Amino acid sequence: MSRKFVLAAAATLLSAPMAFAQDATGDAAAGEAAFRQCVACHVVVNEAGDTLAGRNARTGPNLYGIAGEAWGTGDDFRWSPGMQALNEAGVIIDEASFVAYVQDPTGYIREATGDNSARGAMAFRVRSEEEAINLYAYLVSLAAE
C-alpha cells in the first residue's frame, strides 16, 4: 500500500466527525429545548463520564458522539434486532438518517434494511422534521465541545 494512500485514508477518517458536524443544519439551541422530550430514555455522557444532557436514564442508548457512527453501536447497550440489522447493513448516522429515524423509527428501519418485519425498540416519534433537525444539531454540538 502506498504511503500517500495511507495518509489520505487517515486524513479522511480523522476528518469524518467534523464533516458530520458541518452537515448539521439545525438550530442547536432549539434542539436543546426539544431534547427535554428525550431525557426520559436517553442521556448524553462524554468519554470522561460527564453528563452533558439528560438524567441518568438508561432505557435508550447514550447519544454522545453518534454523528458519523453506524446505527446500533456501543457495547454497553442491548440493541434491538432492528438496530442490529441497520448496523450489519453499515448504515451511518447522518442528519438525513437521524431525522428519518426519529420521526418514524420502525418505518425507517424497515426501509433501510429492506426487511418489513424489522422493528426497533423506540416507540416515541418526533413530531416535526424541523424539531428532528434541531435535535441532531444539538447532539452534534455536544460532541464538538
Buried (B, 14 or more C-beta within 10 A) or exposed (E): EEEEEEEEEEEEEEEBBEEBBEBBEBBBEBBBEBBEBBBEBBBBBBEEEEEBBBEEEEEBBBBBBBBBBBBBBBEEEEBBBBBBBBBEBEBBBBBEBBBBBBBEBBEBBBEBBEBEEBBBBBEEEBEEEBBBBBBBBBBBBBBBE
